[in-house]
């Protein structure tokens, strides 16, 4: 006899009748030991055995890289209480009706699908593409289960494009948990105010009342929906979206100044200013000595650019400093006066933005919330879309994002 080992089948309420070893597969014939079925009509247990149904064959977890199949003839039971005594096929807990797999194998498929693709998993496991999609459909919800949450203190909203170069935006709504992890709350089909408001209204009242901050960018479709549906929550405009706006103002001036300097300076002199784009865009405190010297030379040649550069760094320092909402608002207001006194026009569009959004921007100083957690997830979603060559179905996108975020917690070994 060759050496033998035993493996737990891990299927409750079954008895093994036969095991066959075939080429690259193991077929295990079992029968259910459960003595009843649930009547499909009245929902009561019936113990009156009637007959056997047609045999079924289910894919199970592999053993030593051998494919394993479970063969079973489901029992049928007759209901003694219903009129005409209908029969019902017994349903075991370890597989789903009409599924070609056991639940354990489908969870294995979902675990392998984390950070992978449907095609790759199907090819590696020797199952069809539709079989993996079926496992997703049965094993992953298409919308959030609010019962998993006790409170929603800080949520984020941001949009992503389903297809590059198209404006078919969907809105990703997330929660930053207390431990820093991110939970997916929703994937909305568009960023219209009505769509966002309807989602917020769908949140159970006790959870909706627990929301304290909503981190987002400067888009009124989000902010108006929040103010309408979650009046107690403070809208926090992400400081990095704000920084991008005022830093772009200074960068536009750099480009125009360089065009003028190219006309005024000799070629040898102008060459010294080349390669200053990235050092100029970085924070002054982060520059290497050579980069700092290059930026200094550029600013010496363009006095207005020096003013814009200093004002840019001054506003960044305000956001970096410890401020209350009141002191932060005063500091930004003083900065606005400095810009007006400087005579520079490059910040005009940003001053209009500040005038409109100052209250929401200064909410950052309440507890220094940002949309960093949301932006990190957006990068992950971009990788997911590239990996899958695009996902255009909103429900499927929710399932795949949720699987990448929480799959290991639920289906991990």
Order of alpha helices (4+ residues) and beta strands (2+ residues): beta-beta-beta-beta-beta-beta-beta-alpha-alpha-alpha-beta-beta-beta-alpha-alpha-beta-alpha-beta-alpha-alpha-alpha-alpha-alpha-alpha-alpha-alpha-alpha-alpha
